[in-house]
C-alpha cells in the first residue's frame, strides 16, 4: 500500500511537468537503418511565426496559462455528502464522450451515482464511439445548436473555445477544483487560455508501448526495457522477428495512426510540431526521417504490409493488430492498457517509447481528457455540479479508476490507492521511468482533428508505394496549411 502511494506521489510530481503532442519526421526513402543520433546544429527557422531562435530544450506552457485560477467569491453551499448544493429545479443534462463499451458502462455508473446525490438532475449519456466519430458528431451537433450540455475533449479543446462556457465563475461554488487539497493546481494550467479556465481535467496519461508478453516469452524472445533507444528497439524487433511465426510481426504500424508518436519524434529531433509560442519548427527533413524509418521497417518485415496495416487502425483494442495476434507491440495511451488487457487472454505488459541518442527530451505526461460545459446549455449550474462530481468525487473515482487517466484529484487517488491493480502499478512504473525525460505540455496543432485524419491518409499512401519524399512534402504542406487556416 505504501509502495503504491509512493508511486502515485511520484506520478503526481511528474504530472506537474505535464505536456501534450502531435507530430512526425526522419530520414529519406533510402534509409534502412534506425535513426541516427540527433544533429547538434540549431533547429531550423520556424515555418510560421516571427521567432528567430531555435526552440528551447523544453517548451514552456503558454503565458496565458500561467495565470492562477480566480479565488472563489463565496463559500460553496453545503450539499449531499459534502458536495456543493444544487439550487435549481428538475432538469435534464446530456453528456457526450468517446470510448469503448467498457468506458460507457463505467461512465453510466458514475451518472447513476451522481443522480443519487442530486435527484433533481437527470443525466443522459451519449457515447460516440472512437475519437474521430465523437468529434464528427459533436461538430455536427454544435453547428445545429443541438450539442450536449457536457462534452469530453482532448488537447484540442482550444479549437472549440467559442462554444464553451468559462468555468471561472463556478469555482469555489459548484466546482471545487481550485482547492489544492481537492485538485492538482498544475492541471489547471493547460486548461486555461486567454485568462479563462475552459475545461477540467479528467486525468493524466502518457504514451506507452504495450506488448504481448505471453507471445514474446513463448517464442523465446527477450523482454523489452524502459531504457531502449530507437536503435535498440529496431535490433530487438529484428531478433524477435526471427522467432515469430509467419504472418506475425514485431511491431504494429504506428507511423501515422496517431499524430502523437510523430510529435514525440519531431520533439526528439529538435523540430517540434507546434509550441506554446505558436511556432512550428517542423521541416520536410523531419518528415522524411519519420516516414523513412517506418518504410525501412516495412521493407525489413518488422511491421505488417500495407494491406494488413489497413485492416487494423490501431485506435482501440478492437482494431489492434496486437489483440488480433498479428503483431507483438503497439503504441497506446497508458489509460488504455486495462481495456486492451481485457480483450485478450494473453498477458500484456508495457514499456516506454524509445529514446533518441543525442536527442531532445520529448516525453509528455499530459491531461488525457477534459470535460467542458456547452455555453448554449440551459442548465449550467447542474452541468457544473457534474463536472465537479466526475473530477473530485471518490464515488466517481472508485468506478472510473484510471479509465480516463490517473485522477487529478489527490482525494480520489487516495480513495483508489488501496485497491490498485497490477496494471495500475505498471502505469505508475512507466511514469516513474520517464520522470527525467518529460517536458511541459504544450498546445495541439491548430485544427488538430483535421491533422489526425489527413495524416492517416498520407501514411496509407506511403505504405502503398508513394515515395517517402513525396509523402514528406505532403506532410509538411499539411502542417503549414493548418497553422494559418
DOVO-600170 format. One record per residue (C-alpha): residue number from 1; residue in three letters; x, y, z. Coordinates in steps of 0.05 Angstrom, whole numbers. Layout:
BEGIN
{rec NUM, ALA, {X, Y, Z}};
...
END
This chain:
BEGIN
{rec 1, UNK, {0, 0, 0}};
{rec 2, UNK, {55, 49, 19}};
{rec 3, UNK, {92, 29, -44}};
{rec 4, UNK, {31, 44, -87}};
{rec 5, UNK, {21, 111, -53}};
{rec 6, UNK, {94, 129, -64}};
{rec 7, UNK, {87, 111, -137}};
{rec 8, UNK, {25, 154, -142}};
{rec 9, UNK, {60, 212, -109}};
{rec 10, UNK, {118, 206, -157}};
{rec 11, UNK, {67, 205, -213}};
{rec 12, UNK, {35, 268, -188}};
{rec 13, UNK, {101, 305, -183}};
{rec 14, UNK, {117, 283, -253}};
{rec 15, UNK, {49, 306, -277}};
{rec 16, UNK, {68, 375, -253}};
{rec 17, UNK, {115, 375, -313}};
{rec 18, UNK, {58, 352, -358}};
{rec 19, UNK, {58, 361, -434}};
{rec 20, UNK, {19, 345, -500}};
{rec 21, UNK, {38, 325, -571}};
{rec 22, UNK, {23, 318, -645}};
{rec 23, UNK, {80, 308, -697}};
{rec 24, UNK, {122, 262, -745}};
{rec 25, UNK, {191, 260, -782}};
{rec 26, UNK, {260, 228, -801}};
{rec 27, UNK, {306, 202, -859}};
{rec 28, UNK, {299, 195, -935}};
{rec 29, UNK, {267, 140, -975}};
{rec 30, UNK, {331, 100, -980}};
{rec 31, UNK, {341, 97, -905}};
{rec 32, UNK, {346, 26, -879}};
{rec 33, UNK, {376, 38, -810}};
{rec 34, UNK, {347, 63, -745}};
{rec 35, UNK, {351, 139, -740}};
{rec 36, UNK, {419, 168, -726}};
{rec 37, UNK, {433, 210, -665}};
{rec 38, UNK, {400, 278, -668}};
{rec 39, UNK, {443, 331, -700}};
{rec 40, UNK, {474, 384, -656}};
{rec 41, UNK, {461, 441, -704}};
{rec 42, UNK, {409, 493, -687}};
{rec 43, UNK, {337, 479, -705}};
{rec 44, UNK, {311, 508, -770}};
{rec 45, UNK, {275, 574, -772}};
{rec 46, UNK, {201, 567, -758}};
{rec 47, UNK, {154, 558, -817}};
{rec 48, UNK, {103, 607, -788}};
{rec 49, UNK, {119, 659, -735}};
{rec 50, UNK, {167, 717, -723}};
{rec 51, UNK, {213, 679, -676}};
{rec 52, UNK, {286, 680, -696}};
{rec 53, UNK, {314, 630, -647}};
{rec 54, UNK, {313, 555, -643}};
{rec 55, UNK, {264, 529, -591}};
{rec 56, UNK, {289, 516, -521}};
{rec 57, UNK, {301, 445, -500}};
{rec 58, UNK, {234, 444, -465}};
{rec 59, UNK, {177, 487, -489}};
{rec 60, UNK, {144, 528, -435}};
{rec 61, UNK, {69, 529, -425}};
{rec 62, UNK, {33, 588, -458}};
{rec 63, UNK, {40, 653, -419}};
{rec 64, UNK, {-35, 660, -414}};
{rec 65, UNK, {-37, 594, -377}};
{rec 66, UNK, {6, 617, -320}};
{rec 67, UNK, {-49, 659, -290}};
{rec 68, UNK, {-76, 627, -227}};
{rec 69, UNK, {-149, 608, -225}};
{rec 70, UNK, {-190, 663, -193}};
{rec 71, UNK, {-206, 657, -120}};
{rec 72, UNK, {-278, 639, -102}};
{rec 73, UNK, {-321, 698, -85}};
{rec 74, UNK, {-363, 659, -35}};
{rec 75, UNK, {-362, 592, 0}};
{rec 76, UNK, {-395, 533, -32}};
{rec 77, UNK, {-463, 518, -1}};
{rec 78, UNK, {-467, 452, 35}};
{rec 79, UNK, {-497, 394, -5}};
{rec 80, UNK, {-503, 318, 0}};
{rec 81, UNK, {-442, 282, 28}};
{rec 82, UNK, {-402, 347, 28}};
{rec 83, UNK, {-417, 361, -45}};
{rec 84, UNK, {-437, 431, -68}};
{rec 85, UNK, {-512, 443, -63}};
{rec 86, UNK, {-559, 448, -122}};
{rec 87, UNK, {-606, 508, -120}};
{rec 88, UNK, {-647, 495, -183}};
{rec 89, UNK, {-707, 453, -202}};
{rec 90, UNK, {-713, 388, -241}};
{rec 91, UNK, {-670, 389, -304}};
{rec 92, UNK, {-641, 341, -355}};
{rec 93, UNK, {-569, 342, -378}};
{rec 94, UNK, {-534, 307, -436}};
{rec 95, UNK, {-462, 284, -434}};
{rec 96, UNK, {-424, 265, -497}};
{rec 97, UNK, {-358, 226, -495}};
{rec 98, UNK, {-315, 178, -536}};
{rec 99, UNK, {-291, 110, -514}};
{rec 100, UNK, {-305, 36, -517}};
{rec 101, UNK, {-363, -3, -486}};
{rec 102, UNK, {-326, -11, -420}};
{rec 103, UNK, {-318, 64, -413}};
{rec 104, UNK, {-391, 73, -430}};
{rec 105, UNK, {-411, 24, -375}};
{rec 106, UNK, {-366, 57, -324}};
{rec 107, UNK, {-389, 127, -342}};
{rec 108, UNK, {-462, 107, -337}};
{rec 109, UNK, {-447, 80, -267}};
{rec 110, UNK, {-418, 148, -249}};
{rec 111, UNK, {-480, 181, -277}};
{rec 112, UNK, {-524, 136, -233}};
{rec 113, UNK, {-484, 156, -171}};
{rec 114, UNK, {-489, 230, -190}};
{rec 115, UNK, {-565, 225, -198}};
{rec 116, UNK, {-569, 191, -129}};
{rec 117, UNK, {-532, 251, -100}};
{rec 118, UNK, {-574, 301, -140}};
{rec 119, UNK, {-644, 271, -150}};
{rec 120, UNK, {-669, 333, -186}};
{rec 121, UNK, {-617, 326, -241}};
{rec 122, UNK, {-624, 273, -295}};
{rec 123, UNK, {-563, 258, -339}};
{rec 124, UNK, {-567, 221, -405}};
{rec 125, UNK, {-502, 192, -431}};
{rec 126, UNK, {-484, 196, -505}};
{rec 127, UNK, {-423, 152, -521}};
{rec 128, UNK, {-398, 168, -590}};
{rec 129, UNK, {-350, 111, -606}};
{rec 130, UNK, {-279, 129, -626}};
{rec 131, UNK, {-247, 198, -622}};
{rec 132, UNK, {-257, 215, -696}};
{rec 133, UNK, {-330, 194, -693}};
{rec 134, UNK, {-341, 233, -629}};
{rec 135, UNK, {-316, 299, -657}};
{rec 136, UNK, {-352, 289, -723}};
{rec 137, UNK, {-416, 281, -684}};
{rec 138, UNK, {-401, 339, -637}};
{rec 139, UNK, {-383, 385, -695}};
{rec 140, UNK, {-449, 370, -729}};
{rec 141, UNK, {-487, 380, -663}};
{rec 142, UNK, {-453, 446, -649}};
{rec 143, UNK, {-469, 472, -718}};
{rec 144, UNK, {-541, 452, -708}};
{rec 145, UNK, {-544, 482, -638}};
{rec 146, UNK, {-561, 413, -611}};
{rec 147, UNK, {-497, 393, -575}};
{rec 148, UNK, {-496, 361, -505}};
{rec 149, UNK, {-492, 403, -443}};
{rec 150, UNK, {-427, 368, -424}};
{rec 151, UNK, {-374, 348, -475}};
{rec 152, UNK, {-310, 308, -469}};
{rec 153, UNK, {-249, 339, -503}};
{rec 154, UNK, {-175, 324, -512}};
{rec 155, UNK, {-119, 374, -521}};
{rec 156, UNK, {-159, 401, -580}};
{rec 157, UNK, {-208, 438, -535}};
{rec 158, UNK, {-176, 503, -559}};
{rec 159, UNK, {-210, 492, -626}};
{rec 160, UNK, {-277, 495, -590}};
{rec 161, UNK, {-270, 553, -541}};
{rec 162, UNK, {-322, 594, -577}};
{rec 163, UNK, {-373, 541, -557}};
{rec 164, UNK, {-350, 533, -485}};
{rec 165, UNK, {-374, 564, -420}};
{rec 166, UNK, {-314, 591, -379}};
{rec 167, UNK, {-312, 553, -312}};
{rec 168, UNK, {-283, 611, -271}};
{rec 169, UNK, {-350, 635, -246}};
{rec 170, UNK, {-366, 567, -217}};
{rec 171, UNK, {-301, 557, -178}};
{rec 172, UNK, {-310, 551, -103}};
{rec 173, UNK, {-385, 545, -113}};
{rec 174, UNK, {-407, 487, -157}};
{rec 175, UNK, {-337, 467, -179}};
{rec 176, UNK, {-284, 458, -125}};
{rec 177, UNK, {-223, 444, -167}};
{rec 178, UNK, {-190, 510, -147}};
{rec 179, UNK, {-174, 479, -78}};
{rec 180, UNK, {-105, 446, -79}};
{rec 181, UNK, {-129, 396, -27}};
{rec 182, UNK, {-182, 374, -76}};
{rec 183, UNK, {-148, 380, -144}};
{rec 184, UNK, {-77, 387, -172}};
{rec 185, UNK, {-69, 461, -189}};
{rec 186, UNK, {-19, 444, -243}};
{rec 187, UNK, {-76, 410, -280}};
{rec 188, UNK, {-110, 478, -287}};
{rec 189, UNK, {-52, 507, -327}};
{rec 190, UNK, {-62, 472, -394}};
{rec 191, UNK, {-137, 480, -385}};
{rec 192, UNK, {-130, 556, -382}};
{rec 193, UNK, {-124, 602, -442}};
{rec 194, UNK, {-132, 677, -451}};
{rec 195, UNK, {-142, 683, -376}};
{rec 196, UNK, {-202, 635, -372}};
{rec 197, UNK, {-209, 564, -347}};
{rec 198, UNK, {-247, 528, -402}};
{rec 199, UNK, {-246, 454, -383}};
{rec 200, UNK, {-229, 408, -325}};
{rec 201, UNK, {-180, 350, -328}};
{rec 202, UNK, {-209, 280, -324}};
{rec 203, UNK, {-139, 252, -311}};
{rec 204, UNK, {-69, 246, -337}};
{rec 205, UNK, {-39, 195, -384}};
{rec 206, UNK, {22, 184, -428}};
{rec 207, UNK, {43, 144, -489}};
{rec 208, UNK, {69, 74, -478}};
{rec 209, UNK, {87, 13, -519}};
{rec 210, UNK, {47, -48, -499}};
{rec 211, UNK, {69, -118, -519}};
{rec 212, UNK, {41, -188, -516}};
{rec 213, UNK, {85, -216, -462}};
{rec 214, UNK, {56, -286, -470}};
{rec 215, UNK, {75, -286, -543}};
{rec 216, UNK, {145, -259, -533}};
{rec 217, UNK, {161, -308, -479}};
{rec 218, UNK, {131, -367, -517}};
{rec 219, UNK, {179, -357, -575}};
{rec 220, UNK, {240, -345, -531}};
{rec 221, UNK, {244, -270, -542}};
{rec 222, UNK, {275, -222, -493}};
{rec 223, UNK, {234, -175, -450}};
{rec 224, UNK, {239, -102, -473}};
{rec 225, UNK, {263, -50, -423}};
{rec 226, UNK, {248, 23, -407}};
{rec 227, UNK, {316, 49, -429}};
{rec 228, UNK, {317, 29, -502}};
{rec 229, UNK, {339, 75, -557}};
{rec 230, UNK, {310, 74, -628}};
{rec 231, UNK, {370, 31, -649}};
{rec 232, UNK, {358, -16, -590}};
{rec 233, UNK, {284, -22, -608}};
{rec 234, UNK, {299, -39, -680}};
{rec 235, UNK, {351, -91, -660}};
{rec 236, UNK, {302, -121, -611}};
{rec 237, UNK, {249, -125, -665}};
{rec 238, UNK, {297, -159, -714}};
{rec 239, UNK, {315, -211, -661}};
{rec 240, UNK, {241, -224, -646}};
{rec 241, UNK, {222, -227, -720}};
{rec 242, UNK, {269, -287, -730}};
{rec 243, UNK, {230, -324, -676}};
{rec 244, UNK, {158, -305, -692}};
{rec 245, UNK, {114, -349, -736}};
{rec 246, UNK, {100, -326, -807}};
{rec 247, UNK, {47, -272, -811}};
{rec 248, UNK, {63, -244, -742}};
{rec 249, UNK, {104, -181, -738}};
{rec 250, UNK, {146, -149, -683}};
{rec 251, UNK, {110, -82, -687}};
{rec 252, UNK, {44, -55, -710}};
{rec 253, UNK, {49, 3, -759}};
{rec 254, UNK, {43, 64, -715}};
{rec 255, UNK, {72, 113, -765}};
{rec 256, UNK, {11, 156, -776}};
{rec 257, UNK, {-48, 125, -739}};
{rec 258, UNK, {-38, 177, -684}};
{rec 259, UNK, {-5, 245, -690}};
{rec 260, UNK, {25, 238, -621}};
{rec 261, UNK, {81, 188, -637}};
{rec 262, UNK, {101, 233, -695}};
{rec 263, UNK, {101, 293, -649}};
{rec 264, UNK, {145, 257, -598}};
{rec 265, UNK, {196, 241, -652}};
{rec 266, UNK, {196, 312, -680}};
{rec 267, UNK, {209, 338, -610}};
{rec 268, UNK, {268, 290, -602}};
{rec 269, UNK, {296, 317, -667}};
{rec 270, UNK, {291, 388, -641}};
{rec 271, UNK, {239, 407, -693}};
{rec 272, UNK, {174, 410, -652}};
{rec 273, UNK, {109, 409, -690}};
{rec 274, UNK, {77, 466, -651}};
{rec 275, UNK, {100, 505, -590}};
{rec 276, UNK, {69, 547, -535}};
{rec 277, UNK, {94, 607, -573}};
{rec 278, UNK, {51, 585, -632}};
{rec 279, UNK, {111, 569, -675}};
{rec 280, UNK, {124, 506, -716}};
{rec 281, UNK, {195, 482, -728}};
{rec 282, UNK, {172, 422, -770}};
{rec 283, UNK, {212, 410, -833}};
{rec 284, UNK, {208, 366, -895}};
{rec 285, UNK, {272, 333, -870}};
{rec 286, UNK, {238, 314, -804}};
{rec 287, UNK, {181, 283, -843}};
{rec 288, UNK, {230, 245, -888}};
{rec 289, UNK, {264, 215, -827}};
{rec 290, UNK, {199, 193, -794}};
{rec 291, UNK, {166, 165, -856}};
{rec 292, UNK, {232, 135, -878}};
{rec 293, UNK, {241, 99, -812}};
{rec 294, UNK, {175, 63, -818}};
{rec 295, UNK, {185, 49, -892}};
{rec 296, UNK, {250, 14, -875}};
{rec 297, UNK, {216, -26, -821}};
{rec 298, UNK, {163, -47, -871}};
{rec 299, UNK, {217, -69, -920}};
{rec 300, UNK, {251, -110, -865}};
{rec 301, UNK, {186, -144, -845}};
{rec 302, UNK, {185, -111, -776}};
{rec 303, UNK, {116, -82, -788}};
{rec 304, UNK, {59, -111, -830}};
{rec 305, UNK, {49, -99, -904}};
{rec 306, UNK, {2, -44, -927}};
{rec 307, UNK, {-60, -90, -933}};
{rec 308, UNK, {-52, -118, -863}};
{rec 309, UNK, {-40, -49, -834}};
{rec 310, UNK, {-102, -23, -869}};
{rec 311, UNK, {-143, -76, -833}};
{rec 312, UNK, {-120, -52, -764}};
{rec 313, UNK, {-130, 21, -749}};
{rec 314, UNK, {-97, 16, -680}};
{rec 315, UNK, {-148, 62, -649}};
{rec 316, UNK, {-170, 14, -595}};
{rec 317, UNK, {-168, -59, -574}};
{rec 318, UNK, {-220, -79, -626}};
{rec 319, UNK, {-177, -51, -683}};
{rec 320, UNK, {-109, -73, -657}};
{rec 321, UNK, {-61, -120, -693}};
{rec 322, UNK, {-34, -140, -624}};
{rec 323, UNK, {-101, -163, -599}};
{rec 324, UNK, {-114, -198, -665}};
{rec 325, UNK, {-48, -236, -658}};
{rec 326, UNK, {-15, -203, -718}};
{rec 327, UNK, {37, -162, -681}};
{rec 328, UNK, {74, -163, -615}};
{rec 329, UNK, {79, -88, -599}};
{rec 330, UNK, {36, -27, -610}};
{rec 331, UNK, {32, 44, -582}};
{rec 332, UNK, {-27, 63, -537}};
{rec 333, UNK, {-44, 114, -484}};
{rec 334, UNK, {-30, 89, -413}};
{rec 335, UNK, {-103, 93, -393}};
{rec 336, UNK, {-120, 44, -450}};
{rec 337, UNK, {-77, -13, -423}};
{rec 338, UNK, {-132, -42, -380}};
{rec 339, UNK, {-181, -43, -439}};
{rec 340, UNK, {-130, -79, -483}};
{rec 341, UNK, {-115, -129, -428}};
{rec 342, UNK, {-188, -144, -420}};
{rec 343, UNK, {-194, -160, -495}};
{rec 344, UNK, {-145, -219, -494}};
{rec 345, UNK, {-129, -280, -452}};
{rec 346, UNK, {-55, -268, -462}};
{rec 347, UNK, {-14, -227, -413}};
{rec 348, UNK, {3, -157, -436}};
{rec 349, UNK, {59, -113, -409}};
{rec 350, UNK, {84, -43, -424}};
{rec 351, UNK, {149, -5, -434}};
{rec 352, UNK, {168, 66, -453}};
{rec 353, UNK, {176, 97, -521}};
{rec 354, UNK, {248, 95, -545}};
{rec 355, UNK, {298, 150, -530}};
{rec 356, UNK, {338, 183, -586}};
{rec 357, UNK, {413, 181, -579}};
{rec 358, UNK, {434, 254, -571}};
{rec 359, UNK, {362, 277, -580}};
{rec 360, UNK, {319, 325, -540}};
{rec 361, UNK, {273, 306, -483}};
{rec 362, UNK, {204, 292, -511}};
{rec 363, UNK, {162, 252, -462}};
{rec 364, UNK, {97, 283, -441}};
{rec 365, UNK, {52, 266, -383}};
{rec 366, UNK, {-10, 302, -407}};
{rec 367, UNK, {-81, 315, -388}};
{rec 368, UNK, {-113, 255, -420}};
{rec 369, UNK, {-182, 283, -428}};
{rec 370, UNK, {-223, 343, -406}};
{rec 371, UNK, {-295, 357, -393}};
{rec 372, UNK, {-327, 423, -413}};
{rec 373, UNK, {-395, 457, -409}};
{rec 374, UNK, {-431, 478, -473}};
{rec 375, UNK, {-444, 553, -467}};
{rec 376, UNK, {-511, 541, -500}};
{rec 377, UNK, {-533, 496, -443}};
{rec 378, UNK, {-596, 519, -408}};
{rec 379, UNK, {-574, 483, -344}};
{rec 380, UNK, {-504, 508, -329}};
{rec 381, UNK, {-508, 503, -253}};
{rec 382, UNK, {-527, 430, -258}};
{rec 383, UNK, {-474, 418, -310}};
{rec 384, UNK, {-421, 450, -266}};
{rec 385, UNK, {-441, 403, -209}};
{rec 386, UNK, {-430, 343, -254}};
{rec 387, UNK, {-361, 370, -274}};
{rec 388, UNK, {-344, 373, -200}};
{rec 389, UNK, {-372, 304, -185}};
{rec 390, UNK, {-335, 266, -241}};
{rec 391, UNK, {-269, 301, -226}};
{rec 392, UNK, {-267, 303, -150}};
{rec 393, UNK, {-315, 252, -121}};
{rec 394, UNK, {-286, 188, -91}};
{rec 395, UNK, {-352, 154, -111}};
{rec 396, UNK, {-337, 170, -184}};
{rec 397, UNK, {-263, 154, -176}};
{rec 398, UNK, {-276, 85, -148}};
{rec 399, UNK, {-316, 69, -210}};
{rec 400, UNK, {-273, 101, -265}};
{rec 401, UNK, {-205, 88, -231}};
{rec 402, UNK, {-154, 101, -287}};
{rec 403, UNK, {-201, 92, -346}};
{rec 404, UNK, {-194, 165, -366}};
{rec 405, UNK, {-124, 171, -338}};
{rec 406, UNK, {-94, 177, -268}};
{rec 407, UNK, {-142, 223, -230}};
{rec 408, UNK, {-120, 295, -219}};
{rec 409, UNK, {-153, 296, -150}};
{rec 410, UNK, {-110, 275, -91}};
{rec 411, UNK, {-174, 256, -54}};
{rec 412, UNK, {-193, 208, -110}};
{rec 413, UNK, {-123, 180, -116}};
{rec 414, UNK, {-123, 166, -41}};
{rec 415, UNK, {-191, 132, -47}};
{rec 416, UNK, {-169, 84, -102}};
{rec 417, UNK, {-97, 72, -78}};
{rec 418, UNK, {-113, 14, -33}};
{rec 419, UNK, {-142, -28, -89}};
{rec 420, UNK, {-93, -13, -146}};
{rec 421, UNK, {-86, -69, -196}};
{rec 422, UNK, {-23, -97, -228}};
{rec 423, UNK, {-39, -57, -290}};
{rec 424, UNK, {-45, 6, -248}};
{rec 425, UNK, {23, -9, -219}};
{rec 426, UNK, {51, -18, -289}};
{rec 427, UNK, {26, 51, -308}};
{rec 428, UNK, {57, 82, -245}};
{rec 429, UNK, {123, 47, -262}};
{rec 430, UNK, {122, 79, -332}};
{rec 431, UNK, {110, 148, -300}};
{rec 432, UNK, {170, 137, -254}};
{rec 433, UNK, {213, 112, -312}};
{rec 434, UNK, {203, 175, -354}};
{rec 435, UNK, {207, 225, -296}};
{rec 436, UNK, {274, 253, -322}};
{rec 437, UNK, {252, 252, -395}};
{rec 438, UNK, {190, 296, -391}};
{rec 439, UNK, {175, 365, -418}};
{rec 440, UNK, {116, 411, -404}};
{rec 441, UNK, {50, 401, -440}};
{rec 442, UNK, {42, 447, -499}};
{rec 443, UNK, {-17, 461, -545}};
{rec 444, UNK, {-41, 416, -601}};
{rec 445, UNK, {-31, 437, -672}};
{rec 446, UNK, {-88, 482, -695}};
{rec 447, UNK, {-144, 444, -730}};
{rec 448, UNK, {-120, 382, -694}};
{rec 449, UNK, {-172, 332, -716}};
{rec 450, UNK, {-163, 350, -789}};
{rec 451, UNK, {-89, 339, -780}};
{rec 452, UNK, {-101, 270, -750}};
{rec 453, UNK, {-148, 250, -806}};
{rec 454, UNK, {-104, 273, -863}};
{rec 455, UNK, {-40, 246, -831}};
{rec 456, UNK, {-70, 176, -833}};
{rec 457, UNK, {-83, 183, -908}};
{rec 458, UNK, {-11, 206, -920}};
{rec 459, UNK, {15, 145, -882}};
{rec 460, UNK, {-30, 99, -921}};
{rec 461, UNK, {-7, 127, -988}};
{rec 462, UNK, {66, 117, -970}};
{rec 463, UNK, {52, 46, -946}};
{rec 464, UNK, {20, 31, -1014}};
{rec 465, UNK, {80, 56, -1053}};
{rec 466, UNK, {82, 132, -1055}};
{rec 467, UNK, {154, 155, -1045}};
{rec 468, UNK, {176, 178, -976}};
{rec 469, UNK, {199, 244, -1006}};
{rec 470, UNK, {130, 258, -1036}};
{rec 471, UNK, {96, 238, -971}};
{rec 472, UNK, {143, 282, -931}};
{rec 473, UNK, {127, 342, -975}};
{rec 474, UNK, {53, 329, -968}};
{rec 475, UNK, {60, 325, -892}};
{rec 476, UNK, {99, 390, -887}};
{rec 477, UNK, {49, 425, -932}};
{rec 478, UNK, {-8, 399, -889}};
{rec 479, UNK, {24, 427, -826}};
{rec 480, UNK, {36, 495, -858}};
{rec 481, UNK, {-35, 498, -884}};
{rec 482, UNK, {-67, 481, -817}};
{rec 483, UNK, {-25, 532, -780}};
{rec 484, UNK, {-54, 590, -819}};
{rec 485, UNK, {-124, 562, -834}};
END
